[in-house]
């Protein structure tokens, strides 16, 4: 068994809405069936007992699949979905396994293959090592608990998110509605306020001005000055570096000269600037202020052990650290107690060392500061905080200017005001850790992620912008452009992706085929985008899944006979439909799928749509459409010379003569595109007045829609350039051409090498019925075909042509165009199926200018 | 035996408007002892020695009003206090603080002078003053003086304490006459508060309080910035490309503020710049603005590499080389070539759009008596009108109803704290004569300035104050700082207060128990406002209109006996409230309900008493 190729599908995809690893696996017929592999399952279970029960007919490939899933699950990843399927190629299978972290999923697959191989060959497999490797990687790459809680709250509110870095920078919402967080820091959090919070002396100065109690004290210049300051303050003091964090270099509750001199030295190692402050009695409390609200409060205790009269402090610490909630970093709810220098000093201060055996019930402190990251514990006291204390914490946050901050308060009790117990604020922290509130060691967890999200997004705001996804075999690009044009009339700045590029507010910012998820993500990240219309082609869906989780409107123009068949194990139109309907599956429950009722494969997609459906078809009597309308649901159709939007008894009419794109309805495929766009605009709630105006003003020419039925007049002949390159597109073009008067008809055509032989032949078979002269051309790019191979296939298609009388073969697209143009006489019509869109259009325009 | 040198008896660090000037000053009391006998013209060679060390003294005009004026005074004969003033100012000038206010005045004591020097920063001015004394003494005694070392030391001190050029240009633009936005320096580095209380904004060099910390982090990560900019279709300099061979294209710095490009400069290799603001192609300007939006900043510098900034970037392969938070403003302020751009002003306009001055209502109360009561009354009116009010007065500092600090808080420092508070929507600050003399006012200007009463002899003795003219100077300080559009509240029965009325930039409201004084009659004849009593009712008069507010019997504070000082307190406070446009029904309610007990709300601390009971049980 070998893995041929692996990809991560990072958005909704063929297999569902989960993010999945999709691996192509080769496995010989001898290996595949487990009943041909005696003892395999037993050996596998010996090595990985937790693997799930195999379904009947399980194969070696399914073993790989279930092992990949099981390893992730055992490592703590929240994953449940997996599948394996055969593909048309012999001995090749696809394994699809959900992941929560892409890197972890990839590693799990690798380890699962190792596990299966070990079970096959009866070799050892170290499950513990594998799981801890997965756990470590997961901890490293997944969001930390603070960021994670905020993301979870956003997800619960249906706010989309995207990690912008491997770190904790996260985008919530899309386009102009997006917000950012970085750990417990919001996009609106002021950099100046953070700098103030970093400067303890300045913070104190500001808090004093606001009437918030703070400890007396001052910065000191040397150890002797520290002692002098301590004498001025009187009583126990704290010595700390001015710009430190996480309690590094802090010595608290010290009074003697030696302690103060030593404390200064320790603090000075962390920062040049050292503070000496009054030591406030009591316990350390952390109050979390978001906006102007106190959201959570925790009492924090320094790490300690309780003596039992038998064990040494070292043993007692080991005992405490064996608690599975205690990890090495920030990821777990508690952190292990460290017996480091500070712990030794703290013990020495109590006349103890790690070998001492404290008497039963004795509480032995291991350091003075209560940070969770150095082994402390937290007890939720949110409901106990006296309103006057809450008011001081909020005043402190406001004075510093932080919209999200942790206020450290030292006091005996939070039940009474600070002023009546000589408590005070000792520090204000930007980007505070949230885990002590999310999972306190004792007491209730608090929904702080929800509180943060609700400050960033009003109750009804999900940060989303209107998003329309468009797919289909033909007409996608025109439909996308038309919908974007209609949306633009509502005053929105529209981001659009299609096979020509990415456009923001009518400006092209990227070129080339941009119908994949990367371009979609760019649009949704762009700060100037108020609405998005995204062409969503099969390639991207197969490669990576969708670039968004959900859309308001999904449009499927048509599938017809399909295009690009034969690629990626997609050989029928039905299989193609399974891919394209992913966008229909992604419609939001309040959204709309716009489906072509005349295309049975498209119409059938209605079954997977979580939202409502608007069908469109030329003929209102099309069965699916008629039934839909009969139920009072929305439909769009043509009634004589008018497009009609109908729902129940409502009728909205747009005369075809007012839609220049359709040439008064002459170009049937443009009528379909117009209907699809109208239905989408209707689904977005755009007014009919604006829809009509948009249709009337939509221009489709070489600038706005290059390669989409661009018409030129060349020395009295009509020249039409189009990018159509599949049988359905060609049929639609012929339909349009037949409505235009012409004496002789010419066509210029090439074929793409990656199409199937039958599809290439079919194109010219169709053309042979409608054109007098056919000019075949071939360009440099043959996509894997031998020279002349495509031309031969095209020529074969013309073998039984009924109308074609002359066939010519040309090397080079521009030369083929020149050949055709030179033969045209007034009254003739020439259809040029261009390949290099921009170059060919420029070439035709140039020749036109010469003529 | 009297000494023959210059002795500093006392330093007063006066941090706000004062009897000398609106600006902060350092006032030093100087005793020149026997030097009183030695004016400059009798010391052989003195003027020449001094001018040799400080040739730029020749620029000083002194009271002759033209360059050379001061040197003329030296030759004609002037005294060390005056010389000290000019030398200190010149040393400040050389240390990088040009211009500035200075005064030297005799006191009633022979040989003792008050020398006053504008102080951008106390420590710097103090250092200049010390150096000036040594220099003048060296010139008097014909001893050597190391001028070079003094320059160097003063420049170093000045550089350490004075705001950098970015901050300075923003402060200057904010506090300019056109904008009139107050500035408070919050820390020894460049953290500045513009505006007061809840209307304030903070800046730190060219960074505003709305500069997002996350955006700052992104801007400081070139790789991440480049990736995000690229994903929005912006051209970005390839980091590898940049390090290869010397860059032939020009490096342009575009300054973007609140979504607009306000200045652009071509950066030279030697650190100089050429202003190119007018040349920037509009598409390039909008590219820079988009880049700033993508990063998420409000103020930023965008570096662009291009051959020609006047042409679109894509036509020449131009690209963004970085987006900087807290951009340097110097390239735009002082380009080597081209026009200086008023970027400080642009930043201030961005922070305070539409001419906003960032001010909250500030009421200053001074006088010889009754000021604390008036302060409490005015505060009560403001609170009732719904404003979170800060009060610093003789019996404490209050935030809304909470007494934050007991004791005398009618000080510059407490007033400053109130104005620094981001929650405070209105401020009432009591200023005693001693405070104006010794510390200066805490605010640059105020909406309402109240003088309760003036009894000159009460103030004689301290600060060498010994005649009514001095007292006049002290109290007029309060009237001088009233904003145009604000009001001075003055006692019409007090001739000295009446004399101050014309000094006020705003209107004057007189108060007086007697409704028919010639002063009030004349004031009303000019359409002025008066608060008084007629027929047992408190009345508000405006020009010819006169309307009763409420009968005095309904004011419990007056307690039936309408003793003059209590009544004047009420009249002054009602005048201030009227000047603040507090609705009349609110003023009436305030007058009906005010009692001295309501000053301090008892804290109904249920939990505390519960805990106490628990303990005692």
Contacts between the chains, C-beta under 8 A, distances in Angstrom:
chain1	res1	chain2	res2	distance
A	164	B	224	7.5
A	164	B	228	7.1
A	165	B	224	6.1
A	169	B	214	7.0
A	169	B	217	7.8
A	169	B	218	7.5
A	169	B	224	7.7
A	180	B	212	7.9
A	180	B	214	5.3
A	180	B	296	6.7
A	181	B	214	7.3
A	182	B	213	7.9
A	182	B	214	4.8
A	182	B	217	6.5
A	185	B	213	5.8
A	185	B	214	6.0
A	186	B	214	7.5
A	187	B	212	5.3
A	187	B	214	5.3
A	187	B	215	7.2
A	187	B	296	6.1
A	188	B	210	8.0
A	188	B	212	6.5
A	189	B	212	6.6
A	189	B	213	4.8
A	189	B	214	6.8
A	190	B	209	4.9
A	190	B	210	6.4
A	190	B	211	6.6
A	190	B	212	7.1
A	190	B	213	6.5
A	191	B	207	6.3
A	191	B	211	4.7
A	191	B	212	6.5
A	191	B	213	4.3
A	191	B	215	7.7
A	191	B	216	4.4
A	191	B	325	7.1
A	192	B	191	7.1
A	192	B	202	5.4
A	192	B	203	7.6
A	192	B	204	4.9
A	192	B	207	6.1
A	192	B	208	7.3
A	192	B	209	4.9
A	192	B	211	6.6
A	193	B	209	6.7
A	193	B	213	7.7
A	194	B	213	4.8
A	195	B	191	7.8
A	195	B	204	6.6
A	196	B	191	7.2
A	199	B	187	7.1
A	202	B	186	7.1
A	202	B	187	4.9
A	202	B	191	7.2
A	205	B	186	7.7
A	205	B	187	7.5
A	206	B	186	7.3
A	206	B	420	6.9
A	208	B	417	7.2
A	209	B	416	7.6
A	209	B	417	3.6
A	209	B	418	7.9
A	209	B	420	4.7
A	209	B	421	6.1
A	210	B	399	7.4
A	210	B	417	7.7
A	210	B	420	7.9
A	210	B	421	5.3
A	210	B	422	7.8
A	210	B	423	7.3
A	211	B	397	7.2
A	211	B	399	5.1
A	211	B	402	6.8
A	211	B	404	3.2
A	211	B	405	7.1
A	386	B	607	5.8
A	388	B	603	7.6
A	388	B	605	7.6
A	395	B	423	6.8
A	398	B	422	5.4
A	398	B	423	5.9
A	399	B	421	6.8
A	399	B	422	5.8
A	399	B	423	7.8
A	401	B	202	6.8
A	401	B	209	5.8
A	401	B	422	6.9
A	415	B	607	5.5
A	415	B	611	6.4
A	416	B	605	7.3
A	416	B	607	6.1
A	416	B	608	5.0
A	416	B	611	6.2
A	417	B	603	7.5
A	417	B	605	6.6
A	417	B	608	7.1
A	420	B	605	7.5
A	420	B	608	6.1
A	430	B	213	7.1
A	431	B	213	8.0
A	502	B	233	6.5
A	504	B	232	7.6
A	504	B	233	6.9
A	509	B	232	6.8
A	509	B	233	2.4
A	509	B	234	7.8
A	510	B	233	5.4
A	521	B	231	7.4
A	522	B	231	4.5
A	522	B	232	6.7
A	522	B	233	7.4
A	525	B	228	7.3
A	525	B	231	5.7
A	525	B	232	6.9
A	526	B	231	7.8
A	526	B	232	5.0
A	526	B	233	8.0
A	526	B	294	7.7
A	527	B	232	7.4
A	527	B	290	7.5
A	527	B	293	4.4
A	527	B	294	5.7
A	527	B	296	7.9
A	528	B	290	6.8
A	528	B	293	7.0
